[in-house]
Amino acid sequence: MYRILDRVNTPKDIRNLNADELKELCAEVRSYMVDCCSRNPGHLASSLGAVELIVGLHYIYDTPADKIVFDVGHQAYAHKILTGRKELFKQNRTRDGISGFPKMEESPYDAFGVGHSSTSVSAALGLAEAAKMRGSEERTVAFIGDGALTGGMAFEGLNNAGSSAADLLIILNDNNQSIDRNIGALHNHLLRITTNPAYNRFKGKIWERMGDRRLRAFLQRWIRSFKSWIVKGSGGDLFEALGFRYFGPIDGNDMDQVLETLRKLKGLKGPRILHCITTKGKGYAPAEADPTVWHAPGRFNPETGERIRSAHKADRYQDVFGEVLCELAEADSRVVGITPAMATGCGMNLLAERMPSRFFDVGIEEEHAVTFSAGLAAGGLRPFCNIYSSFAQRAYDQIIHDVALQHLPVAFCFDRAGVVGEDGPTHHGAFDLAAYRSIPGMVIAAPSDETELKNLMYTALHQDSPMIIRYPRGTGEGRNWREAGWEILPAGRATRLVDGERIAVLALGPAAHRAAEAAEAFKEAYGFTPAVYDVRYLKPLDGEMLEEVAARFKSVLTVEDGALMGGLYGAVAEYLSSKGSGIRLASAGIPDKFIAQDTQAAERAECNLDRDGILHLLHNLVEKD
């Protein structure tokens, strides 16, 4: 089917191709990527734009001995296809296939596992320093996009790397701007000079023999000023100020230019940056036209570009959040929304469209998003800071130090809580319940449906303390939340969904409804019904509910879409232990392991969070009575 790609199984095969065949390979990789992703969805547009750079790196560098560290991994599909995983890519992001992100245990070509943003420079610097200490000649490349470069950790890594003598090349894949036509010829001329081997050997010898640091500093400033004068706005000033040698920008989709530049830079030493301009969605017209939508488009017709949309039986939680936030903002001028580059994914794009002055997208900067929200709250506003649950882990200190310690009324809305499906363990929101339960003064809630999400957001607006509202990826229960009235849900107040006997099920979040379904099925089999409580608040827990449970029931089953260690199960176990209760306790939730990528339904079944899993645990409890 593919003239070149069918002959390429590893980077060694790439190195046997000529220049024209490399270009044909790039086109075939794109075609293969589009075909696979049309049937098995993934992160498409970013990977389409990075093909030439990835082919060039594997052609010039001796991978896997030389290391390539990707950032996030959204742009790494060509890397996976060309490193022995071509057939497996057809099952990308499935249980029996490969991860959607680079993963060390999956391939020796994956030098470092990724999934969250802005880690590549730090990890690559560590690999480069380790190679130097081992006396190895291996080379290290960090591959980072301009979006990931907004993250504070990327700048921490740059600051450290620039002051080191590490043999590190950073590829800055910039797909958000084009090369300035007015300076293109001058800049290409400058690029040829600065990458010329003779020029760099001469410069290196002069540099080594120039012992006077003040003279070196003066010469650095002069060269920097000279470059800026010739090529204004190149972006090199910032990187050279950090201690890097800056090259570019080049056209990262021009195979000839990529190869020529990488070949020359490979022979240089020390920290250096190659700035590459690429087109997100390159080679597939629909993705080039709307790269945001085609970042992760779902299933689509590869011939027409028509996206195949699933019919939702209920509204998605992210859409409920977005609509409710707009309604709250319309009613209260203090309400503002903050997101770290996830406006569309979390539903805050609605606020951005309707009230742009009340919307803040701070870039991929979770730590800053939290402290910025704290500042807004200290200034008298009511911020709703929406962060994906797994990404919020990065701002743990800021949530404690800048919000909770100062008792500021920031409403944190943690989207994608619990298992998230095909993105796998880097993205599961498994740890938020356990992580934040120990923070003094923090209110933690999990709505069981869309109406509860609406009213928990309303509750957060009307309390003077920090609050976390966590909810899952995907659709709700089909509740008519738009017609429901506004209601403050008092903190620490649970509700009983099903009255019963002998066994009490304490469920947090939408799993409460699966527990009610399991209780109904259990009654048919055993003749009595377990009680089911919608706990709603992990912190504070409903003390009256716990006293009632301790007095009335012989067994308790906790259910939560989060880590069992330290979450609802831990909280209930602590309470029962403090009371000296002999109640038998069981649990459903995420066990002490990382859950592999799969569909959300399969992942929930693995953790006993579906109806059948809860029913099975109820069966075990009654058998032990």
C-alpha positions as CSV (number, residue, x, y, z in Angstrom):
1,M,0.0,0.0,0.0
2,Y,2.8,2.4,0.9
3,R,5.9,2.3,-1.4
4,I,8.4,3.6,1.3
5,L,6.6,3.2,4.7
6,D,6.1,-0.5,4.1
7,R,9.9,-0.9,3.9
8,V,10.5,1.2,7.1
9,N,10.3,-0.6,10.5
10,T,13.0,1.1,12.5
11,P,15.2,4.3,12.1
12,K,18.0,2.2,10.6
13,D,15.7,1.7,7.6
14,I,15.2,5.5,7.3
15,R,18.9,6.1,7.1
16,N,19.0,4.0,3.9
17,L,16.7,6.4,2.1
18,N,17.7,9.3,-0.2
19,A,16.3,12.8,0.0
20,D,13.4,12.3,-2.3
21,E,12.4,9.0,-0.6
22,L,12.5,10.8,2.8
23,K,10.0,13.3,1.5
24,E,7.8,10.6,0.2
25,L,8.1,8.8,3.5
26,C,6.8,12.0,5.3
27,A,3.7,12.1,3.0
28,E,3.0,8.4,3.6
29,V,3.4,8.7,7.4
30,R,0.8,11.4,7.3
31,S,-1.5,9.4,5.2
32,Y,-1.1,6.4,7.5
33,M,-1.6,8.5,10.6
34,V,-4.8,10.1,9.2
35,D,-6.2,6.6,8.2
36,C,-5.5,5.1,11.6
37,C,-6.8,8.0,13.6
38,S,-10.0,8.3,11.6
39,R,-11.0,4.9,13.0
40,N,-9.2,4.9,16.3
41,P,-9.1,8.5,17.6
42,G,-6.1,10.3,18.9
43,H,-4.2,13.6,19.0
44,L,-3.8,14.2,15.3
45,A,-3.0,17.8,14.3
46,S,0.1,18.3,16.4
47,S,1.6,15.0,15.1
48,L,0.9,15.9,11.5
49,G,2.9,19.1,11.8
50,A,6.0,17.4,13.3
51,V,6.6,14.6,10.8
52,E,9.7,16.2,9.0
53,L,11.3,17.0,12.3
54,I,10.9,13.5,13.6
55,V,12.1,11.8,10.4
56,G,15.0,14.2,10.3
57,L,16.0,13.5,13.9
58,H,15.9,9.7,13.4
59,Y,17.9,10.1,10.1
60,I,20.6,12.3,11.6
61,Y,20.9,10.9,15.1
62,D,21.7,7.3,16.1
63,T,18.6,6.5,18.0
64,P,18.0,4.8,20.4
65,A,21.6,5.3,21.5
66,D,21.0,9.0,21.1
67,K,18.0,10.1,23.1
68,I,14.9,12.1,22.0
69,V,12.7,13.4,24.8
70,F,9.2,14.6,23.7
71,D,7.1,17.1,25.6
72,V,3.6,16.0,26.4
73,G,3.7,13.6,23.4
74,H,0.9,14.9,21.4
75,Q,3.3,15.4,18.5
76,A,5.0,12.0,18.7
77,Y,2.9,9.7,16.5
78,A,5.4,9.7,13.6
79,H,8.0,8.7,16.2
80,K,5.9,5.7,17.3
81,I,5.1,4.6,13.7
82,L,8.8,4.7,12.7
83,T,10.2,2.9,15.7
84,G,8.8,-0.6,15.4
85,R,5.2,0.2,16.3
86,K,3.7,0.7,12.9
87,E,1.2,-2.2,13.2
88,L,0.6,-1.5,16.9
89,F,-0.3,2.0,16.1
90,K,-3.6,0.7,14.7
91,Q,-4.5,0.0,18.3
92,N,-3.1,3.2,19.6
93,R,-4.7,4.2,23.0
94,T,-6.5,0.8,23.4
95,R,-6.0,-1.7,26.2
96,D,-4.2,-4.2,23.9
97,G,-2.4,-1.6,21.9
98,I,0.2,1.1,22.7
99,S,0.0,4.2,24.8
100,G,-0.9,7.5,23.2
101,F,2.2,9.0,24.7
102,P,5.9,8.0,24.8
103,K,6.4,5.4,27.5
104,M,9.8,3.9,28.6
105,E,8.6,0.4,29.2
106,E,7.0,0.3,25.7
107,S,10.1,0.9,23.6
108,P,13.8,1.7,23.9
109,Y,13.2,4.6,21.5
110,D,11.0,6.2,24.2
111,A,13.8,7.8,26.3
112,F,11.4,9.3,28.8
113,G,7.8,8.8,29.6
114,V,5.6,11.8,29.2
115,G,1.9,13.0,29.3
116,H,2.0,16.3,31.1
117,S,3.4,19.5,29.7
118,S,6.7,21.2,30.0
119,T,8.9,18.3,31.3
120,S,11.1,17.6,28.3
121,V,13.9,20.1,29.0
122,S,14.4,19.0,32.6
123,A,14.3,15.3,31.7
124,A,16.6,15.7,28.7
125,L,19.1,17.7,30.8
126,G,19.1,14.9,33.3
127,L,19.8,12.4,30.6
128,A,22.6,14.6,29.1
129,E,24.3,15.0,32.4
130,A,24.0,11.3,33.2
131,A,25.6,10.5,29.8
132,K,28.5,12.9,30.6
133,M,29.1,11.3,34.0
134,R,29.1,7.8,32.4
135,G,31.6,9.0,29.8
136,S,29.1,8.2,27.0
137,E,29.1,10.0,23.7
138,E,25.4,9.7,23.2
139,R,23.5,12.9,22.3
140,T,20.3,14.2,23.8
141,V,17.5,16.1,22.1
142,A,14.5,17.7,23.8
143,F,11.5,18.2,21.5
144,I,9.1,20.9,22.9
145,G,6.2,22.8,21.4
146,D,5.6,26.5,21.7
147,G,2.5,25.7,23.8
148,A,4.5,23.6,26.3
149,L,7.0,26.4,26.5
150,T,4.5,28.5,28.4
151,G,4.7,26.2,31.3
152,G,6.9,27.5,34.2
153,M,8.7,24.1,34.5
154,A,10.0,24.5,31.0
155,F,11.7,27.8,32.0
156,E,13.1,26.3,35.1
157,G,14.7,23.6,32.9
158,L,16.0,26.2,30.4
159,N,17.5,28.3,33.2
160,N,19.4,25.3,34.6
161,A,20.4,23.9,31.2
162,G,21.6,27.2,29.9
163,S,24.0,27.6,32.7
164,S,25.3,24.1,32.3
165,A,27.8,22.6,29.8
166,A,25.4,19.9,28.9
167,D,25.5,18.6,25.3
168,L,21.8,19.3,24.8
169,L,19.8,20.3,21.7
170,I,16.3,21.7,22.2
171,I,14.0,21.6,19.2
172,L,11.4,24.3,19.6
173,N,8.5,23.2,17.4
174,D,6.6,26.5,16.9
175,N,3.3,25.9,15.1
176,N,1.6,29.2,16.1
177,Q,3.3,31.6,13.7
178,S,5.0,31.9,10.3
179,I,8.4,33.1,9.2
180,D,8.4,36.9,8.5
181,R,8.6,37.2,4.7
182,N,10.4,40.6,5.0
183,I,13.5,39.0,6.6
184,G,13.4,35.5,5.2
185,A,16.3,35.8,2.8
186,L,18.5,37.7,5.4
187,H,17.6,35.2,8.0
188,N,18.4,32.2,5.9
189,H,21.7,33.7,5.1
190,L,22.4,34.2,8.8
191,L,21.3,30.7,9.5
192,R,23.8,29.3,7.0
193,I,26.6,31.3,8.6
194,T,25.8,30.4,12.2
195,T,25.5,26.7,11.4
196,N,28.6,26.6,9.3
197,P,31.1,24.0,10.8
198,A,34.2,26.2,10.0
199,Y,32.6,29.2,11.6
200,N,31.7,27.3,14.7
201,R,35.2,25.7,15.0
202,F,36.8,29.1,14.7
203,K,34.3,30.6,17.2
204,G,34.8,27.8,19.7
205,K,38.6,28.1,19.6
206,I,38.5,31.9,20.1
207,W,36.0,31.4,22.9
208,E,38.1,28.8,24.8
209,R,41.2,31.0,24.6
210,M,39.4,34.1,25.7
211,G,40.0,33.9,29.5
212,D,38.7,37.3,30.5
213,R,35.1,36.8,31.5
214,R,34.3,40.5,31.2
215,L,35.5,40.5,27.6
216,R,33.5,37.4,26.9
217,A,30.4,39.0,28.4
218,F,31.0,42.2,26.3
219,L,31.4,40.1,23.1
220,Q,28.2,38.1,23.9
221,R,26.2,41.3,24.3
222,W,27.7,42.7,21.0
223,I,26.9,39.6,19.0
224,R,23.4,39.5,20.5
225,S,22.8,43.1,19.6
226,F,24.2,42.5,16.1
227,K,21.9,39.5,15.5
228,S,18.9,41.4,16.8
229,W,19.6,44.3,14.5
230,I,19.8,42.1,11.4
231,V,16.9,39.8,12.4
232,K,14.5,41.7,14.6
233,G,12.0,39.7,16.6
234,S,13.7,36.3,16.0
235,G,13.2,35.3,19.6
236,G,16.9,34.4,20.0
237,D,17.6,37.1,22.5
238,L,15.7,35.4,25.2
239,F,17.4,32.0,24.8
240,E,20.9,33.5,24.4
241,A,20.3,35.5,27.6
242,L,19.6,32.1,29.3
243,G,22.9,30.8,28.0
244,F,21.8,28.9,24.8
245,R,23.2,29.3,21.3
246,Y,20.1,30.0,19.3
247,F,19.6,28.9,15.7
248,G,16.6,29.6,13.4
249,P,13.9,29.9,12.8
250,I,13.8,27.3,10.0
251,D,10.9,25.8,8.1
252,G,10.3,22.7,10.1
253,N,8.3,21.2,7.3
254,D,11.1,21.6,4.7
255,M,12.8,18.3,4.7
256,D,16.0,19.6,3.0
257,Q,16.4,22.5,5.5
258,V,15.7,20.2,8.5
259,L,18.4,17.7,7.4
260,E,21.0,20.4,6.6
261,T,20.5,22.2,9.9
262,L,20.4,19.1,12.1
263,R,23.5,17.7,10.4
264,K,25.4,20.9,11.3
265,L,24.0,21.2,14.8
266,K,24.9,17.6,15.6
267,G,28.6,18.5,15.5
268,L,28.3,21.3,18.0
269,K,28.5,21.1,21.8
270,G,26.8,22.7,24.7
271,P,23.2,23.9,25.2
272,R,21.6,25.0,21.9
273,I,18.1,25.7,20.6
274,L,16.8,25.2,17.1
275,H,13.6,27.2,16.5
276,C,11.4,25.5,13.9
277,I,8.2,26.9,12.4
278,T,5.7,24.2,11.5
279,T,2.1,24.0,10.4
280,K,-0.2,22.2,12.8
281,G,-2.3,19.7,10.9
282,K,0.2,19.8,8.0
283,G,-0.7,17.8,4.9
284,Y,-4.4,17.2,5.8
285,A,-6.5,20.1,4.7
286,P,-9.3,19.9,7.4
287,A,-6.7,19.9,10.2
288,E,-4.7,22.8,8.7
289,A,-7.9,24.8,8.4
290,D,-9.0,24.2,12.0
291,P,-6.1,22.8,14.1
292,T,-7.9,23.4,17.4
293,V,-10.8,21.1,16.5
294,W,-8.4,18.6,14.9
295,H,-6.1,18.4,17.9
296,A,-8.2,15.5,19.0
297,P,-11.1,15.2,16.5
298,G,-12.5,11.8,17.4
299,R,-13.6,9.5,14.6
300,F,-13.9,11.0,11.1
301,N,-14.2,10.2,7.4
302,P,-10.6,10.5,6.1
303,E,-11.7,11.2,2.6
304,T,-14.1,14.1,3.4
305,G,-12.9,15.2,6.8
306,E,-16.5,14.9,8.2
307,R,-16.3,14.1,11.9
308,I,-18.5,11.3,13.2
309,R,-20.1,12.6,16.3
310,S,-21.5,10.4,19.0
311,A,-25.1,11.0,20.0
312,H,-25.1,12.1,23.6
313,K,-28.0,10.8,25.6
314,A,-27.2,13.5,28.2
315,D,-25.2,16.7,28.5
316,R,-21.5,16.4,29.2
317,Y,-20.4,17.6,32.6
318,Q,-18.0,20.1,30.9
319,D,-21.0,21.7,29.1
320,V,-23.0,21.9,32.3
321,F,-20.1,23.6,34.0
322,G,-19.7,26.1,31.1
323,E,-23.4,27.0,31.0
324,V,-23.7,27.3,34.8
325,L,-20.6,29.5,35.0
326,C,-22.1,31.9,32.5
327,E,-25.3,32.1,34.4
328,L,-23.5,32.7,37.7
329,A,-21.4,35.4,36.0
330,E,-24.4,37.1,34.6
331,A,-26.0,37.3,38.0
332,D,-22.9,38.2,40.0
333,S,-20.3,40.7,38.6
334,R,-17.6,39.2,40.9
335,V,-17.5,35.8,39.1
336,V,-14.5,35.2,36.8
337,G,-13.2,32.1,35.1
338,I,-9.6,30.9,35.0
339,T,-8.2,28.0,33.0
340,P,-4.7,26.8,32.1
341,A,-5.1,26.4,28.4
342,M,-8.2,24.1,28.6
343,A,-11.0,26.5,27.7
344,T,-12.7,24.3,25.1
345,G,-12.1,21.0,27.0
346,C,-13.6,22.3,30.2
347,G,-16.4,24.3,28.7
348,M,-15.1,27.7,29.7
349,N,-15.0,28.8,26.0
350,L,-18.6,29.7,26.6
351,L,-17.6,32.4,29.1
352,A,-14.8,33.5,26.8
353,E,-17.3,34.1,24.0
354,R,-20.0,35.8,26.1
355,M,-18.0,37.7,28.6
356,P,-14.3,37.9,27.5
357,S,-13.3,40.4,30.1
358,R,-14.3,37.9,32.8
359,F,-12.3,35.1,31.3
360,F,-8.6,34.3,31.8
361,D,-6.7,31.6,29.9
362,V,-3.2,31.7,31.5
363,G,-1.6,29.1,29.3
364,I,-0.2,25.8,30.4
365,E,0.6,27.1,33.9
366,E,-1.4,25.3,36.6
367,E,0.6,26.7,39.4
368,H,0.2,30.2,38.2
369,A,-3.5,29.6,37.5
370,V,-4.1,28.8,41.2
371,T,-2.1,31.6,42.7
372,F,-3.5,34.1,40.2
373,S,-7.0,32.9,41.3
374,A,-5.9,33.4,44.9
375,G,-4.9,37.0,44.0
376,L,-8.3,37.6,42.3
377,A,-10.1,36.3,45.4
378,A,-8.0,38.5,47.7
379,G,-9.0,41.4,45.5
380,G,-12.7,40.7,46.1
381,L,-13.6,38.6,43.1
382,R,-15.1,35.1,43.0
383,P,-12.8,33.0,40.8
384,F,-13.8,29.6,39.4
385,C,-10.5,27.9,38.5
386,N,-11.1,24.9,36.2
387,I,-8.2,22.4,35.9
388,Y,-8.2,18.8,34.8
389,S,-7.9,16.7,38.0
390,S,-4.5,15.1,37.0
391,F,-3.1,18.5,36.0
392,A,-4.1,20.0,39.3
393,Q,-1.5,17.7,41.0
394,R,1.1,20.1,39.7
395,A,-0.4,23.0,41.8
396,Y,-0.6,21.1,45.1
397,D,1.6,23.5,47.0
398,Q,-0.2,26.6,45.6
399,I,-3.6,25.2,46.6
400,I,-2.3,24.7,50.1
401,H,0.0,27.8,50.6
402,D,-1.7,30.4,48.5
403,V,-5.4,29.5,48.8
404,A,-6.2,27.2,51.8
405,L,-3.7,28.8,54.2
406,Q,-5.3,32.2,53.5
407,H,-8.8,30.8,53.5
408,L,-9.6,32.5,50.2
409,P,-12.9,31.7,48.4
410,V,-11.5,30.1,45.2
411,A,-13.8,27.5,43.6
412,F,-11.7,24.8,42.1
413,C,-13.6,22.7,39.5
414,F,-11.6,19.5,38.7
415,D,-12.8,18.2,35.4
416,R,-11.8,14.6,34.2
417,A,-11.8,13.3,37.8
418,G,-11.5,9.5,38.1
419,V,-10.7,7.2,35.2
420,V,-10.7,9.0,31.9
421,G,-10.4,6.3,29.3
422,E,-7.9,6.1,26.4
423,D,-5.5,8.8,27.6
424,G,-4.5,6.3,30.4
425,P,-2.6,6.6,33.6
426,T,-1.0,10.0,32.9
427,H,-4.4,11.5,32.7
428,H,-6.5,9.6,35.2
429,G,-7.8,11.9,38.0
430,A,-7.1,9.3,40.6
431,F,-5.4,11.1,43.4
432,D,-7.3,14.3,44.1
433,L,-9.6,13.0,46.8
434,A,-6.8,11.5,48.8
435,A,-4.4,14.4,48.1
436,Y,-6.6,17.3,49.2
437,R,-8.6,15.7,52.0
438,S,-5.9,16.5,54.5
439,I,-5.8,20.2,53.8
440,P,-7.4,22.2,56.7
441,G,-10.4,24.2,55.7
442,M,-10.8,22.7,52.3
443,V,-14.3,21.7,51.3
444,I,-14.4,18.8,48.8
445,A,-17.5,17.8,46.9
446,A,-18.4,15.4,44.1
447,P,-21.8,15.8,42.4
448,S,-23.7,12.7,41.6
449,D,-25.4,14.3,38.5
450,E,-25.7,17.5,36.5
451,T,-28.2,19.2,38.9
452,E,-25.8,18.6,41.8
453,L,-22.9,20.1,39.8
454,K,-25.1,23.2,39.1
455,N,-26.0,23.6,42.7
456,L,-22.5,22.9,44.1
457,M,-21.2,25.7,41.9
458,Y,-23.9,27.9,43.3
459,T,-23.0,26.8,46.8
460,A,-19.3,27.6,46.2
461,L,-20.2,31.1,45.1
462,H,-22.0,31.7,48.4
463,Q,-19.4,30.5,50.8
464,D,-16.3,32.3,52.1
465,S,-13.9,29.4,51.9
466,P,-12.0,27.4,49.3
467,M,-13.9,24.5,47.7
468,I,-13.1,21.7,45.3
469,I,-15.8,20.3,43.0
470,R,-14.7,17.2,41.1
471,Y,-16.6,15.5,38.4
472,P,-15.8,13.0,35.6
473,R,-15.2,13.1,31.9
474,G,-18.2,12.4,29.8
475,T,-21.9,12.7,30.1
476,G,-24.2,13.0,33.1
477,E,-27.3,11.1,34.2
478,G,-29.7,12.9,31.8
479,R,-31.1,15.1,34.5
480,N,-33.1,18.2,33.4
481,W,-30.7,20.5,35.2
482,R,-31.7,23.6,33.3
483,E,-35.1,23.6,34.8
484,A,-33.9,22.8,38.3
485,G,-34.0,25.7,40.7
486,W,-30.9,27.1,42.4
487,E,-30.2,25.5,45.8
488,I,-27.4,25.8,48.3
489,L,-26.2,22.3,49.4
490,P,-24.9,22.6,52.9
491,A,-21.3,21.4,53.3
492,G,-21.1,18.1,55.0
493,R,-24.7,17.0,54.2
494,A,-25.3,13.7,52.5
495,T,-28.6,12.4,51.1
496,R,-30.1,8.9,51.3
497,L,-31.0,7.7,47.8
498,V,-32.3,4.2,48.8
499,D,-33.4,3.1,52.3
500,G,-32.5,-0.4,53.3
501,E,-31.1,-2.8,55.9
502,R,-28.0,-4.8,56.9
503,I,-25.7,-3.2,54.3
504,A,-25.0,0.5,53.7
505,V,-23.4,1.7,50.5
506,L,-21.7,5.1,50.8
507,A,-21.1,6.4,47.3
508,L,-19.3,9.6,46.2
509,G,-20.1,11.1,42.8
510,P,-22.1,9.6,39.9
511,A,-21.2,6.1,41.1
512,A,-24.0,6.6,43.6
513,H,-26.5,6.0,40.8
514,R,-24.7,2.8,39.8
515,A,-24.9,1.8,43.5
516,A,-28.7,2.4,43.5
517,E,-29.0,0.2,40.4
518,A,-27.0,-2.5,42.1
519,A,-29.2,-2.3,45.2
520,E,-32.3,-2.9,43.1
521,A,-30.7,-5.9,41.4
522,F,-29.5,-7.2,44.8
523,K,-33.1,-7.0,46.2
524,E,-34.3,-9.3,43.4
525,A,-31.6,-11.9,44.3
526,Y,-31.6,-11.7,48.1
527,G,-34.9,-10.3,49.1
528,F,-33.7,-7.3,50.9
529,T,-32.3,-3.9,49.8
530,P,-29.0,-2.4,50.9
531,A,-29.3,1.3,51.8
532,V,-27.5,3.7,49.4
533,Y,-26.2,7.2,50.4
534,D,-25.1,9.9,48.1
535,V,-22.2,11.2,50.2
536,R,-21.7,14.3,48.1
537,Y,-19.1,15.8,50.4
538,L,-15.9,14.0,51.2
539,K,-14.9,16.9,53.4
540,P,-16.5,17.6,55.7
541,L,-18.1,14.2,55.9
542,D,-21.7,14.0,57.2
543,G,-21.3,13.1,60.9
544,E,-25.0,12.4,61.3
545,M,-25.0,10.0,58.4
546,L,-22.0,8.2,59.8
547,E,-23.6,7.8,63.2
548,E,-26.8,6.5,61.6
549,V,-24.7,4.0,59.5
550,A,-22.8,2.8,62.6
551,A,-26.0,2.3,64.5
552,R,-28.1,0.6,61.9
553,F,-25.9,-1.6,59.6
554,K,-23.6,-4.6,59.9
555,S,-21.6,-3.9,56.8
556,V,-20.5,-0.9,54.8
557,L,-19.4,-0.6,51.2
558,T,-17.7,2.6,50.1
559,V,-17.7,3.5,46.4
560,E,-15.6,6.3,44.8
561,D,-14.0,7.0,41.4
562,G,-10.6,7.8,43.0
563,A,-7.7,6.2,44.9
564,L,-8.9,4.0,47.7
565,M,-5.9,4.8,49.8
566,G,-6.8,8.0,51.6
567,G,-10.1,8.9,49.9
568,L,-13.6,8.1,51.0
569,Y,-12.7,4.5,52.1
570,G,-9.9,5.9,54.2
571,A,-12.1,8.5,55.8
572,V,-14.9,6.1,56.7
573,A,-12.3,3.5,58.0
574,E,-10.9,6.2,60.2
575,Y,-14.3,7.1,61.6
576,L,-15.3,3.5,62.3
577,S,-12.0,2.8,63.9
578,S,-12.3,5.8,66.2
579,K,-15.7,4.6,67.3
580,G,-14.4,1.1,68.0
581,S,-17.0,-0.3,65.6
582,G,-17.0,-3.9,64.5
583,I,-18.7,-3.1,61.2
584,R,-17.4,-5.0,58.2
585,L,-16.0,-2.6,55.6
586,A,-15.4,-3.1,51.9
587,S,-14.6,-0.8,49.1
588,A,-14.9,-0.1,45.4
589,G,-12.5,2.3,43.7
590,I,-9.1,2.7,42.1
591,P,-6.7,0.2,43.7
592,D,-3.1,0.8,44.5
593,K,-1.9,0.6,40.9
594,F,-1.9,2.7,37.7
595,I,-4.9,1.7,35.6
596,A,-4.0,1.1,31.9
597,Q,-5.6,2.9,29.0
598,D,-9.0,1.5,27.9
599,T,-12.5,2.7,27.5
600,Q,-14.0,4.4,30.6
601,A,-16.5,1.7,30.9
602,A,-13.9,-1.1,31.0
603,E,-11.7,0.9,33.4
604,R,-14.7,1.4,35.8
605,A,-15.5,-2.3,35.5
606,E,-11.9,-3.1,36.5
607,C,-12.3,-1.0,39.6
608,N,-15.8,-2.4,40.5
609,L,-17.4,1.0,39.8
610,D,-20.1,-0.2,37.5
611,R,-23.4,-1.8,38.5
612,D,-22.1,-5.4,38.2
613,G,-18.9,-4.7,40.1
614,I,-20.8,-3.1,43.0
615,L,-23.3,-6.0,43.0
616,H,-20.5,-8.5,43.2
617,L,-19.0,-6.7,46.3
618,L,-22.5,-6.6,47.9
619,H,-22.7,-10.4,47.3
620,N,-19.4,-10.9,49.0
621,L,-20.5,-8.9,52.0
622,V,-23.8,-10.8,52.5
623,E,-22.0,-14.1,52.1
624,K,-19.8,-13.1,55.0
625,D,-22.6,-12.2,57.3
